[in-house]
Amino acid sequence: MKPTAYKLENCATGCQFEESGWILSDPNHNEPALIRAIYEKRQIEFNDDSWGIYKFADWMPVSRVLEGSCAPITYKSEALAAELGLENLYITFSGWWPQRGATMPTCSFKETEAYSVCARLPEGLNRTLVVASAGNTARAFAHVCSQNNIPVVIAIPQDNLDALWFREPLNPCVKIICTPTGTDYYDTIVLASKLNGNPRYIEEGGAKNIARRDGMGTTVLSAAQAIGRIPDSYFQAVGSGTGAIAAYEANLRLLKDGRFGNHIMKLFPSQNIPFTPLYDAYKAGSRALLPSDEEQARKKALAITAKVLSNRRPPYSIAGGLFDVLNASNGEMLVATNDELSQACDMFEQLEGIDIHPAAGVAVASLIEAVEKKKIRKDETVMLNITGGGEKSYKNNHEWYSVEPNLIMDASTPAEEVIAAVDQL
């Protein structure tokens, strides 16, 4: 395929500039701000399903097609919709559900990010990608990099290692480093950052990477293609809020396309109690995250069932971040307890016929709350983003492998020691 044509735009200033490599921020602007891809193709042409995630390549910043991807699937719910009394509930599912055409072997929508980010990497790049993760992102990047022989170092908390399971042993190009037991996602971000700046490594960038956000945004493109219009409301569980930012940006592109409606869908991102920094800040009307004690925040992060939602350094305040897109969409933050998400997971499996991840259970629980509290109309078009599912089904029917870390190291270790240790792996 030909590389996708696009420019970059600073979300704070609106200034556009050319892509000149692995850019994560505006080099001409000192104030922190996300950058956004502005695609040359205003109206998207959907490729057929054989392209996998790259059926949406017109609006992905990619230069090549990697093997093995699958796009999210969207269908109109019957059972859950009837239970909630919703007339137009559409479920966008990312995971393993072959009966509906979903064949992501990591069972997570993080594959959409990994296949997009890795396809943005220049072919023949002689540097190692560095990714920090709470779990699902690590599994997705490890899978995609292993399949496509892309060198990567993945940092994950040791307590979350059970998230790393694979259908086959990993390619040696994938290295796993851990922060010790009792640490969380933020600690792995700190550890991974010790490698950044060294010429042998390249920072993946998280929310700052347009490829990550536009990969996630394919969930909304899937919904728009299936429904024929932009949804009225959007439900997703969030740790960093990047998925909600991506959804809003996909919405903007659909507006410019002109064939899917002229409205902004209302965003309903949700968090898992007791770890709710995004909810707390937005409910307080604060652009800045509220002050918190580091040890208390770590304890709360470790107390939630949906471990992947435990980001203590989210892109909330930054220009173009979650605070801005919530305001722009007249959105609202919601929350769910561990018990509520568990009940929601059981309800979804019973009614829709597939198991879902705890984070997706948070989204379902929040949708239930929104219906009960009349935050949405019964007749509006609702998109429920199920960000992971089918894991139980997959594991029951396939052989799978766990992994041991290549290195365990405290996040406070000096950068030169981290680099030296990782170089030896």
SULKA-V361981 format. One record per residue. N is the residue number from 1. RES is the residue in one small letter. PHI is phi in radians with two decimals (* if undefined). OMEGA is omega in radians with two decimals (999 if undefined). BURIAL is I if it has 24 or more other C-alpha atoms within 12 Angstrom, else O. Layout:
# SULKA-V361981
n:N res:RES phi:PHI omega:OMEGA burial:BURIAL
n:N res:RES phi:PHI omega:OMEGA burial:BURIAL
This chain:
# SULKA-V361981
n:1 res:m phi:* omega:3.03 burial:O
n:2 res:k phi:-1.35 omega:3.08 burial:O
n:3 res:p phi:-1.00 omega:3.11 burial:O
n:4 res:t phi:-1.14 omega:-3.13 burial:I
n:5 res:a phi:-1.60 omega:3.13 burial:O
n:6 res:y phi:-2.81 omega:2.95 burial:I
n:7 res:k phi:-2.02 omega:3.10 burial:I
n:8 res:l phi:-1.94 omega:-3.12 burial:I
n:9 res:e phi:-2.30 omega:3.08 burial:I
n:10 res:n phi:-1.33 omega:-3.09 burial:I
n:11 res:c phi:-1.19 omega:3.13 burial:I
n:12 res:a phi:-1.53 omega:-3.02 burial:O
n:13 res:t phi:-1.79 omega:-3.05 burial:O
n:14 res:g phi:1.37 omega:-3.14 burial:O
n:15 res:c phi:-1.25 omega:3.13 burial:O
n:16 res:q phi:-1.84 omega:3.13 burial:O
n:17 res:f phi:-2.66 omega:-3.06 burial:I
n:18 res:e phi:-1.42 omega:2.97 burial:O
n:19 res:e phi:-1.24 omega:-3.12 burial:I
n:20 res:s phi:-2.37 omega:-3.12 burial:O
n:21 res:g phi:2.31 omega:-3.09 burial:O
n:22 res:w phi:-1.51 omega:-3.05 burial:I
n:23 res:i phi:-1.61 omega:3.13 burial:I
n:24 res:l phi:-2.00 omega:3.13 burial:I
n:25 res:s phi:-2.72 omega:-3.13 burial:I
n:26 res:d phi:-1.30 omega:-3.11 burial:I
n:27 res:p phi:-1.23 omega:-3.11 burial:O
n:28 res:n phi:-1.77 omega:-3.05 burial:O
n:29 res:h phi:-2.42 omega:-3.03 burial:O
n:30 res:n phi:-1.44 omega:-3.09 burial:O
n:31 res:e phi:-1.29 omega:-3.13 burial:O
n:32 res:p phi:-1.05 omega:3.11 burial:O
n:33 res:a phi:-2.85 omega:3.01 burial:I
n:34 res:l phi:-1.23 omega:2.99 burial:I
n:35 res:i phi:-1.91 omega:-3.04 burial:I
n:36 res:r phi:-2.27 omega:3.09 burial:I
n:37 res:a phi:-1.43 omega:3.05 burial:I
n:38 res:i phi:-1.96 omega:-2.99 burial:I
n:39 res:y phi:-1.43 omega:-3.13 burial:I
n:40 res:e phi:-1.10 omega:-3.13 burial:O
n:41 res:k phi:-1.46 omega:-3.07 burial:O
n:42 res:r phi:-1.31 omega:3.10 burial:O
n:43 res:q phi:-1.84 omega:-3.07 burial:O
n:44 res:i phi:-1.33 omega:2.97 burial:I
n:45 res:e phi:-1.91 omega:-3.11 burial:O
n:46 res:f phi:-1.40 omega:3.00 burial:I
n:47 res:n phi:-1.29 omega:-3.14 burial:O
n:48 res:d phi:-1.36 omega:-3.00 burial:O
n:49 res:d phi:-1.12 omega:3.14 burial:O
n:50 res:s phi:-1.13 omega:3.11 burial:O
n:51 res:w phi:-1.38 omega:-3.07 burial:O
n:52 res:g phi:1.10 omega:-3.14 burial:I
n:53 res:i phi:-1.07 omega:-3.08 burial:I
n:54 res:y phi:-1.37 omega:2.95 burial:I
n:55 res:k phi:-1.12 omega:3.12 burial:I
n:56 res:f phi:-1.83 omega:-2.98 burial:I
n:57 res:a phi:-1.06 omega:3.10 burial:I
n:58 res:d phi:-0.99 omega:-3.10 burial:I
n:59 res:w phi:-2.08 omega:3.01 burial:I
n:60 res:m phi:-2.31 omega:-3.06 burial:I
n:61 res:p phi:-1.47 omega:-2.99 burial:I
n:62 res:v phi:-2.06 omega:3.14 burial:I
n:63 res:s phi:-2.04 omega:-3.11 burial:I
n:64 res:r phi:-2.77 omega:3.09 burial:I
n:65 res:v phi:-1.90 omega:3.09 burial:I
n:66 res:l phi:-1.68 omega:-3.09 burial:I
n:67 res:e phi:-1.35 omega:2.90 burial:O
n:68 res:g phi:1.68 omega:-3.05 burial:I
n:69 res:s phi:-1.50 omega:3.06 burial:I
n:70 res:c phi:-2.45 omega:3.10 burial:I
n:71 res:a phi:-1.44 omega:2.98 burial:I
n:72 res:p phi:-1.05 omega:3.07 burial:I
n:73 res:i phi:-2.03 omega:3.14 burial:I
n:74 res:t phi:-2.23 omega:3.10 burial:I
n:75 res:y phi:-2.49 omega:3.11 burial:I
n:76 res:k phi:-1.47 omega:-3.12 burial:I
n:77 res:s phi:-1.28 omega:3.02 burial:I
n:78 res:e phi:-1.95 omega:-3.01 burial:O
n:79 res:a phi:-1.20 omega:3.14 burial:O
n:80 res:l phi:-1.13 omega:3.12 burial:I
n:81 res:a phi:-1.05 omega:3.14 burial:I
n:82 res:a phi:-1.13 omega:3.13 burial:O
n:83 res:e phi:-1.07 omega:-3.10 burial:O
n:84 res:l phi:-1.62 omega:-3.14 burial:I
n:85 res:g phi:1.31 omega:-3.14 burial:I
n:86 res:l phi:-1.74 omega:-3.07 burial:I
n:87 res:e phi:-1.49 omega:-3.03 burial:O
n:88 res:n phi:-2.39 omega:3.10 burial:I
n:89 res:l phi:-1.66 omega:3.10 burial:I
n:90 res:y phi:-1.96 omega:-3.13 burial:I
n:91 res:i phi:-1.86 omega:3.00 burial:I
n:92 res:t phi:-1.77 omega:-2.99 burial:I
n:93 res:f phi:-2.01 omega:3.02 burial:I
n:94 res:s phi:-2.13 omega:-3.10 burial:I
n:95 res:g phi:2.76 omega:-3.10 burial:I
n:96 res:w phi:-1.93 omega:3.12 burial:I
n:97 res:w phi:-2.72 omega:-3.03 burial:I
n:98 res:p phi:-0.96 omega:-3.13 burial:O
n:99 res:q phi:-1.08 omega:3.10 burial:O
n:100 res:r phi:-1.88 omega:3.10 burial:O
n:101 res:g phi:1.61 omega:3.11 burial:O
n:102 res:a phi:-1.69 omega:-3.06 burial:I
n:103 res:t phi:-2.32 omega:3.05 burial:I
n:104 res:m phi:-1.49 omega:-3.03 burial:I
n:105 res:p phi:-1.23 omega:3.04 burial:I
n:106 res:t phi:-1.52 omega:3.08 burial:I
n:107 res:c phi:1.14 omega:-3.06 burial:I
n:108 res:s phi:-2.46 omega:3.10 burial:I
n:109 res:f phi:-1.25 omega:3.04 burial:I
n:110 res:k phi:-1.11 omega:3.02 burial:I
n:111 res:e phi:-1.07 omega:3.13 burial:I
n:112 res:t phi:-1.07 omega:3.11 burial:I
n:113 res:e phi:-1.22 omega:-3.03 burial:I
n:114 res:a phi:-1.11 omega:3.14 burial:I
n:115 res:y phi:-1.20 omega:3.10 burial:I
n:116 res:s phi:-1.37 omega:-3.13 burial:I
n:117 res:v phi:-1.07 omega:-3.08 burial:I
n:118 res:c phi:-1.20 omega:3.09 burial:I
n:119 res:a phi:-1.41 omega:3.01 burial:I
n:120 res:r phi:-1.43 omega:3.13 burial:I
n:121 res:l phi:-1.05 omega:3.08 burial:I
n:122 res:p phi:-1.10 omega:3.10 burial:O
n:123 res:e phi:-1.11 omega:3.12 burial:O
n:124 res:g phi:1.42 omega:3.11 burial:O
n:125 res:l phi:-1.11 omega:-3.08 burial:O
n:126 res:n phi:-1.67 omega:3.11 burial:O
n:127 res:r phi:-2.44 omega:-3.09 burial:I
n:128 res:t phi:-1.78 omega:3.12 burial:I
n:129 res:l phi:-1.19 omega:3.12 burial:I
n:130 res:v phi:-2.12 omega:-3.08 burial:I
n:131 res:v phi:-2.24 omega:3.01 burial:I
n:132 res:a phi:-1.88 omega:-3.03 burial:I
n:133 res:s phi:-2.71 omega:2.99 burial:I
n:134 res:a phi:-1.60 omega:3.13 burial:I
n:135 res:g phi:2.87 omega:-3.04 burial:I
n:136 res:n phi:-1.13 omega:3.10 burial:I
n:137 res:t phi:-1.12 omega:3.11 burial:I
n:138 res:a phi:-1.06 omega:-3.13 burial:I
n:139 res:r phi:-1.11 omega:-3.12 burial:I
n:140 res:a phi:-1.15 omega:-3.13 burial:I
n:141 res:f phi:-1.16 omega:3.11 burial:I
n:142 res:a phi:-1.08 omega:3.13 burial:I
n:143 res:h phi:-1.10 omega:-3.06 burial:I
n:144 res:v phi:-1.16 omega:3.14 burial:I
n:145 res:c phi:-1.18 omega:3.11 burial:I
n:146 res:s phi:-1.10 omega:-3.12 burial:I
n:147 res:q phi:-1.16 omega:-3.02 burial:I
n:148 res:n phi:-1.96 omega:3.05 burial:I
n:149 res:n phi:0.99 omega:3.13 burial:I
n:150 res:i phi:-1.85 omega:-3.13 burial:I
n:151 res:p phi:-1.08 omega:-3.11 burial:I
n:152 res:v phi:-2.63 omega:2.95 burial:I
n:153 res:v phi:-1.98 omega:-3.09 burial:I
n:154 res:i phi:-2.03 omega:3.11 burial:I
n:155 res:a phi:-1.80 omega:-3.09 burial:I
n:156 res:i phi:-2.60 omega:3.06 burial:I
n:157 res:p phi:-1.10 omega:-3.14 burial:I
n:158 res:q phi:-1.02 omega:-3.13 burial:I
n:159 res:d phi:-1.18 omega:-3.11 burial:I
n:160 res:n phi:-1.82 omega:-3.07 burial:I
n:161 res:l phi:-1.08 omega:3.13 burial:I
n:162 res:d phi:-1.16 omega:3.07 burial:O
n:163 res:a phi:-1.31 omega:-3.11 burial:I
n:164 res:l phi:-1.67 omega:3.04 burial:I
n:165 res:w phi:-2.31 omega:-3.00 burial:I
n:166 res:f phi:-2.51 omega:-3.11 burial:I
n:167 res:r phi:-1.33 omega:3.08 burial:I
n:168 res:e phi:-2.68 omega:3.12 burial:O
n:169 res:p phi:-1.01 omega:-3.08 burial:O
n:170 res:l phi:-1.32 omega:2.97 burial:I
n:171 res:n phi:-1.05 omega:3.13 burial:O
n:172 res:p phi:-1.06 omega:3.09 burial:O
n:173 res:c phi:-1.21 omega:3.13 burial:I
n:174 res:v phi:-1.73 omega:3.10 burial:I
n:175 res:k phi:-2.03 omega:-3.13 burial:I
n:176 res:i phi:-1.91 omega:3.05 burial:I
n:177 res:i phi:-2.07 omega:-3.04 burial:I
n:178 res:c phi:-2.19 omega:2.83 burial:I
n:179 res:t phi:-1.53 omega:-2.98 burial:I
n:180 res:p phi:-1.14 omega:3.09 burial:I
n:181 res:t phi:-0.97 omega:-3.09 burial:O
n:182 res:g phi:1.59 omega:3.11 burial:I
n:183 res:t phi:-1.83 omega:-3.10 burial:I
n:184 res:d phi:-2.27 omega:-3.06 burial:I
n:185 res:y phi:-0.98 omega:-3.13 burial:I
n:186 res:y phi:-1.02 omega:3.13 burial:I
n:187 res:d phi:-1.10 omega:3.12 burial:I
n:188 res:t phi:-1.23 omega:3.07 burial:I
n:189 res:i phi:-1.08 omega:3.13 burial:I
n:190 res:v phi:-1.11 omega:-3.14 burial:I
n:191 res:l phi:-1.10 omega:-3.13 burial:I
n:192 res:a phi:-1.08 omega:-3.10 burial:I
n:193 res:s phi:-1.12 omega:3.13 burial:I
n:194 res:k phi:-1.14 omega:3.14 burial:I
n:195 res:l phi:-1.51 omega:-3.08 burial:I
n:196 res:n phi:-1.21 omega:-3.09 burial:I
n:197 res:g phi:1.72 omega:3.05 burial:O
n:198 res:n phi:-1.36 omega:-3.04 burial:O
n:199 res:p phi:-1.10 omega:3.13 burial:O
n:200 res:r phi:-1.43 omega:-3.07 burial:O
n:201 res:y phi:-2.16 omega:3.12 burial:I
n:202 res:i phi:-2.30 omega:-3.11 burial:I
n:203 res:e phi:-1.21 omega:3.08 burial:I
n:204 res:e phi:-1.15 omega:2.97 burial:I
n:205 res:g phi:1.83 omega:3.12 burial:I
n:206 res:g phi:1.01 omega:-3.08 burial:I
n:207 res:a phi:-1.08 omega:-3.13 burial:I
n:208 res:k phi:-1.24 omega:-3.07 burial:I
n:209 res:n phi:-1.49 omega:-3.12 burial:I
n:210 res:i phi:-1.03 omega:-3.12 burial:I
n:211 res:a phi:-1.18 omega:3.11 burial:I
n:212 res:r phi:-1.14 omega:-3.10 burial:I
n:213 res:r phi:-1.16 omega:-3.09 burial:I
n:214 res:d phi:-1.32 omega:2.96 burial:I
n:215 res:g phi:-1.17 omega:3.09 burial:I
n:216 res:m phi:-1.09 omega:-3.10 burial:I
n:217 res:g phi:-1.13 omega:3.11 burial:I
n:218 res:t phi:-1.14 omega:3.06 burial:I
n:219 res:t phi:-1.10 omega:3.12 burial:I
n:220 res:v phi:-1.23 omega:3.08 burial:I
n:221 res:l phi:-1.12 omega:3.07 burial:I
n:222 res:s phi:-1.05 omega:3.14 burial:I
n:223 res:a phi:-1.13 omega:-3.12 burial:I
n:224 res:a phi:-1.09 omega:3.12 burial:I
n:225 res:q phi:-1.14 omega:-3.10 burial:I
n:226 res:a phi:-1.24 omega:-3.06 burial:O
n:227 res:i phi:-1.47 omega:-3.06 burial:I
n:228 res:g phi:1.58 omega:-3.14 burial:O
n:229 res:r phi:-2.77 omega:3.03 burial:I
n:230 res:i phi:-1.25 omega:3.08 burial:I
n:231 res:p phi:-1.06 omega:3.07 burial:I
n:232 res:d phi:-1.49 omega:-3.14 burial:I
n:233 res:s phi:-2.46 omega:-2.98 burial:I
n:234 res:y phi:-2.39 omega:-3.13 burial:I
n:235 res:f phi:-2.07 omega:3.07 burial:I
n:236 res:q phi:-2.74 omega:2.99 burial:I
n:237 res:a phi:-1.38 omega:-3.08 burial:I
n:238 res:v phi:-2.37 omega:2.97 burial:I
n:239 res:g phi:-1.89 omega:3.10 burial:I
n:240 res:s phi:-1.75 omega:-3.04 burial:I
n:241 res:g phi:1.59 omega:-3.08 burial:I
n:242 res:t phi:-1.07 omega:3.13 burial:I
n:243 res:g phi:-1.10 omega:3.11 burial:I
n:244 res:a phi:-1.21 omega:3.07 burial:I
n:245 res:i phi:-1.07 omega:-3.14 burial:I
n:246 res:a phi:-1.08 omega:3.13 burial:I
n:247 res:a phi:-1.08 omega:3.12 burial:I
n:248 res:y phi:-1.10 omega:-3.13 burial:I
n:249 res:e phi:-1.16 omega:3.06 burial:I
n:250 res:a phi:-1.12 omega:3.09 burial:I
n:251 res:n phi:-1.03 omega:3.13 burial:I
n:252 res:l phi:-1.05 omega:-3.14 burial:I
n:253 res:r phi:-1.17 omega:3.11 burial:I
n:254 res:l phi:-1.16 omega:3.05 burial:I
n:255 res:l phi:-1.08 omega:-3.14 burial:I
n:256 res:k phi:-1.18 omega:3.08 burial:O
n:257 res:d phi:-1.04 omega:3.03 burial:I
n:258 res:g phi:1.58 omega:-3.06 burial:O
n:259 res:r phi:-1.81 omega:-2.99 burial:O
n:260 res:f phi:-2.11 omega:-3.14 burial:I
n:261 res:g phi:2.03 omega:-3.06 burial:O
n:262 res:n phi:-2.27 omega:-3.09 burial:O
n:263 res:h phi:-2.22 omega:3.04 burial:O
n:264 res:i phi:-1.70 omega:3.12 burial:I
n:265 res:m phi:-1.26 omega:3.12 burial:I
n:266 res:k phi:-1.37 omega:-3.12 burial:I
n:267 res:l phi:-1.52 omega:3.05 burial:I
n:268 res:f phi:-2.17 omega:3.04 burial:I
n:269 res:p phi:-1.31 omega:-3.10 burial:I
n:270 res:s phi:-2.43 omega:-3.13 burial:I
n:271 res:q phi:-2.17 omega:-3.07 burial:I
n:272 res:n phi:-1.77 omega:3.08 burial:I
n:273 res:i phi:-1.08 omega:0.27 burial:I
n:274 res:p phi:-1.70 omega:-3.10 burial:I
n:275 res:f phi:-1.66 omega:-2.99 burial:I
n:276 res:t phi:-2.38 omega:-3.09 burial:I
n:277 res:p phi:-1.11 omega:3.13 burial:I
n:278 res:l phi:-1.22 omega:3.10 burial:I
n:279 res:y phi:-1.05 omega:-3.08 burial:I
n:280 res:d phi:-1.07 omega:-3.11 burial:I
n:281 res:a phi:-1.17 omega:-3.08 burial:I
n:282 res:y phi:-1.22 omega:3.10 burial:I
n:283 res:k phi:-1.13 omega:3.11 burial:O
n:284 res:a phi:-1.46 omega:-3.12 burial:O
n:285 res:g phi:1.24 omega:-3.04 burial:O
n:286 res:s phi:-1.79 omega:3.02 burial:O
n:287 res:r phi:-1.21 omega:3.12 burial:I
n:288 res:a phi:-1.49 omega:2.99 burial:I
n:289 res:l phi:-1.08 omega:-3.10 burial:I
n:290 res:l phi:-1.25 omega:3.12 burial:O
n:291 res:p phi:-1.03 omega:3.12 burial:O
n:292 res:s phi:-2.60 omega:3.06 burial:O
n:293 res:d phi:-1.34 omega:-3.04 burial:O
n:294 res:e phi:-1.06 omega:-3.11 burial:O
n:295 res:e phi:-1.18 omega:3.10 burial:O
n:296 res:q phi:-1.14 omega:3.12 burial:O
n:297 res:a phi:-1.10 omega:3.13 burial:I
n:298 res:r phi:-1.15 omega:3.12 burial:I
n:299 res:k phi:-1.10 omega:3.12 burial:O
n:300 res:k phi:-1.14 omega:3.13 burial:I
n:301 res:a phi:-1.09 omega:-3.12 burial:I
n:302 res:l phi:-1.36 omega:-3.07 burial:I
n:303 res:a phi:-1.55 omega:-3.08 burial:I
n:304 res:i phi:-1.50 omega:3.11 burial:I
n:305 res:t phi:-1.25 omega:-3.12 burial:I
n:306 res:a phi:-1.47 omega:-3.03 burial:I
n:307 res:k phi:-0.98 omega:-3.09 burial:I
n:308 res:v phi:-1.21 omega:-3.14 burial:I
n:309 res:l phi:-1.71 omega:-2.97 burial:I
n:310 res:s phi:-1.88 omega:-3.14 burial:I
n:311 res:n phi:-1.51 omega:3.11 burial:I
n:312 res:r phi:-1.64 omega:3.08 burial:I
n:313 res:r phi:-2.33 omega:-3.05 burial:I
n:314 res:p phi:-1.43 omega:3.08 burial:I
n:315 res:p phi:-1.41 omega:-3.07 burial:I
n:316 res:y phi:-1.64 omega:-3.01 burial:I
n:317 res:s phi:-1.42 omega:-3.03 burial:I
n:318 res:i phi:-1.03 omega:3.10 burial:I
n:319 res:a phi:-1.01 omega:-3.07 burial:I
n:320 res:g phi:1.52 omega:-3.10 burial:I
n:321 res:g phi:-1.48 omega:-3.00 burial:I
n:322 res:l phi:-1.10 omega:3.13 burial:I
n:323 res:f phi:-1.00 omega:-3.10 burial:I
n:324 res:d phi:-1.17 omega:-3.07 burial:I
n:325 res:v phi:-1.30 omega:3.03 burial:I
n:326 res:l phi:-1.11 omega:3.11 burial:I
n:327 res:n phi:-1.13 omega:-3.10 burial:I
n:328 res:a phi:-1.14 omega:-3.10 burial:O
n:329 res:s phi:-1.77 omega:-3.03 burial:I
n:330 res:n phi:0.96 omega:-3.03 burial:I
n:331 res:g phi:-1.41 omega:-3.10 burial:I
n:332 res:e phi:-2.60 omega:3.05 burial:I
n:333 res:m phi:-1.49 omega:3.08 burial:I
n:334 res:l phi:-2.23 omega:-3.13 burial:I
n:335 res:v phi:-2.43 omega:3.06 burial:I
n:336 res:a phi:-2.52 omega:3.10 burial:I
n:337 res:t phi:-1.41 omega:3.06 burial:I
n:338 res:n phi:-1.05 omega:3.13 burial:I
n:339 res:d phi:-1.15 omega:-3.12 burial:O
n:340 res:e phi:-1.14 omega:-3.14 burial:I
n:341 res:l phi:-1.20 omega:3.11 burial:I
n:342 res:s phi:-1.11 omega:3.11 burial:I
n:343 res:q phi:-1.12 omega:3.14 burial:I
n:344 res:a phi:-1.16 omega:3.09 burial:I
n:345 res:c phi:-1.07 omega:3.13 burial:I
n:346 res:d phi:-1.11 omega:3.14 burial:I
n:347 res:m phi:-1.09 omega:-3.11 burial:I
n:348 res:f phi:-1.11 omega:-3.12 burial:I
n:349 res:e phi:-1.11 omega:-3.14 burial:I
n:350 res:q phi:-1.15 omega:-3.04 burial:O
n:351 res:l phi:-1.51 omega:-3.05 burial:O
n:352 res:e phi:-1.69 omega:2.99 burial:I
n:353 res:g phi:1.65 omega:3.10 burial:O
n:354 res:i phi:-2.59 omega:3.08 burial:I
n:355 res:d phi:-1.29 omega:3.13 burial:I
n:356 res:i phi:-2.27 omega:3.13 burial:I
n:357 res:h phi:-1.24 omega:3.12 burial:I
n:358 res:p phi:-0.98 omega:3.13 burial:I
n:359 res:a phi:-1.06 omega:3.09 burial:I
n:360 res:a phi:-1.12 omega:3.07 burial:I
n:361 res:g phi:-1.09 omega:3.06 burial:I
n:362 res:v phi:-1.07 omega:3.13 burial:I
n:363 res:a phi:-1.13 omega:3.13 burial:I
n:364 res:v phi:-1.12 omega:3.12 burial:I
n:365 res:a phi:-1.06 omega:-3.14 burial:I
n:366 res:s phi:-1.23 omega:3.05 burial:I
n:367 res:l phi:-1.10 omega:3.10 burial:I
n:368 res:i phi:-1.02 omega:3.11 burial:I
n:369 res:e phi:-1.09 omega:-3.11 burial:I
n:370 res:a phi:-1.09 omega:3.10 burial:I
n:371 res:v phi:-1.19 omega:-3.10 burial:I
n:372 res:e phi:-1.10 omega:-3.10 burial:O
n:373 res:k phi:-1.68 omega:3.07 burial:O
n:374 res:k phi:0.98 omega:3.07 burial:O
n:375 res:k phi:-1.41 omega:3.07 burial:I
n:376 res:i phi:-2.30 omega:3.10 burial:I
n:377 res:r phi:-1.42 omega:-3.13 burial:O
n:378 res:k phi:-1.17 omega:-3.04 burial:I
n:379 res:d phi:-1.73 omega:-3.11 burial:O
n:380 res:e phi:-1.38 omega:-3.13 burial:I
n:381 res:t phi:-1.48 omega:-3.03 burial:I
n:382 res:v phi:-1.91 omega:3.03 burial:I
n:383 res:m phi:-1.89 omega:3.07 burial:I
n:384 res:l phi:-1.86 omega:-3.09 burial:I
n:385 res:n phi:-1.57 omega:3.08 burial:I
n:386 res:i phi:-1.53 omega:-2.93 burial:I
n:387 res:t phi:-1.47 omega:3.09 burial:I
n:388 res:g phi:-3.03 omega:3.12 burial:I
n:389 res:g phi:-3.05 omega:3.13 burial:I
n:390 res:g phi:1.46 omega:-3.09 burial:I
n:391 res:e phi:-1.13 omega:3.13 burial:I
n:392 res:k phi:-1.08 omega:3.12 burial:O
n:393 res:s phi:-1.08 omega:-3.12 burial:I
n:394 res:y phi:-1.10 omega:-3.07 burial:I
n:395 res:k phi:-1.17 omega:3.12 burial:O
n:396 res:n phi:-1.26 omega:-3.03 burial:O
n:397 res:n phi:-2.10 omega:-3.12 burial:O
n:398 res:h phi:-2.43 omega:2.96 burial:O
n:399 res:e phi:-1.32 omega:3.12 burial:O
n:400 res:w phi:-2.53 omega:-3.02 burial:O
n:401 res:y phi:-2.19 omega:2.98 burial:O
n:402 res:s phi:-1.67 omega:-3.12 burial:O
n:403 res:v phi:-2.30 omega:3.01 burial:I
n:404 res:e phi:-1.88 omega:-3.13 burial:O
n:405 res:p phi:-1.20 omega:3.04 burial:I
n:406 res:n phi:-1.35 omega:-3.05 burial:I
n:407 res:l phi:-2.81 omega:2.99 burial:I
n:408 res:i phi:-2.08 omega:-3.03 burial:I
n:409 res:m phi:-2.62 omega:3.14 burial:I
n:410 res:d phi:-1.22 omega:-3.11 burial:I
n:411 res:a phi:-1.15 omega:-3.13 burial:I
n:412 res:s phi:-1.44 omega:-3.14 burial:O
n:413 res:t phi:-1.07 omega:3.13 burial:O
n:414 res:p phi:-1.00 omega:-3.05 burial:O
n:415 res:a phi:-0.98 omega:-3.08 burial:O
n:416 res:e phi:-1.12 omega:3.10 burial:O
n:417 res:e phi:-1.25 omega:3.10 burial:O
n:418 res:v phi:-1.11 omega:-3.13 burial:I
n:419 res:i phi:-1.05 omega:-3.13 burial:I
n:420 res:a phi:-1.09 omega:-3.12 burial:O
n:421 res:a phi:-1.21 omega:-3.12 burial:O
n:422 res:v phi:-1.22 omega:3.09 burial:I
n:423 res:d phi:-0.99 omega:-3.08 burial:O
n:424 res:q phi:-1.45 omega:-3.08 burial:O
n:425 res:l phi:-1.24 omega:999 burial:O
